[in-house]
Amino acid sequence: MQSQFQHKSVVITGATSGIGKALAVAFLQAGAQVAVCGRKQDALNALREELKHPQLLTFQADVSREADCMAFISAALERFGKIDILINNAGISMRALFRDADPGVLKTLMDINFWGTVYCTKYALPSILAHKGTVVGVSSIAGYRGLPGRTGYSASKFAMQGFLEALRTENLHTGVNVMWVCPGFTASNIRNTALDRTGHSQKETPLDEGKLMTAETVAAHTLNAIARRKRTLVLTSQGKVTVLLSRLFPGWLDKLVFNHFKKEPGSPL
């Protein structure tokens, strides 16, 4: 794995914590040059201070803003001269019934999760094409199966996967690989920062994070999938079963999913 990514230039959005941070660390350990972005400068400063790596570039950017995405990609190209791998990891979730949610909550999720992927991919693609590189989207099981209380999140991940699948097909003969990763439930802060019905952070997680797959494990699987130029990566047994059942028994799965999410602490169902 070390030689696979030696001297590769990797760009990761939303990488100050969770899966994004774990990916940055894993790529740096594998010998890559890594550019990361985040919305909070203090979190970027803390990451840079923690890692103290000469091949790490940090950049403040809000991926929901096209100008920020263009500036981030430009900074990575200026620093490293190329982009071999783009990982669209920045994302935010929600937990509220659609009937109760402000429509602006869904727009915020689409702007970050979907449009952030589109903007960064648009500006990185010329270099990725030139180097026959890889575009990755960190999606979710919610991109295969709509989840109650997470209409905006599911919509954004369905949109991301549709965009990436179309892009993959367009580039079938260019040497570029396009893939998406669906981690399943992973120990990260995405549930703590998930938006409530009014658009404010819920600041708590309904799950026992200690029993979930670690971000570091997700990163290791992701690097292996990128090295093998896979099409998709679905992690956790629960995730794989959910994807399979959504294809074979969608009506039955409606009931299973409803009952599962109804039982979570503080469920809006």
Beta strands, then each sheet from edge to edge (+ up, - down):
strand 1: 9-12
strand 2: 33-38
strand 3: 56-60
strand 4: 85-88
strand 5: 134-138
strand 6: 177-182
strand 7: 186-187
strand 8: 213-214
strand 9: 232-234
sheet 1: 3+ 2+ 1+ 4+ 5+ 6+ 9+
sheet 2: 7+ 8+
end
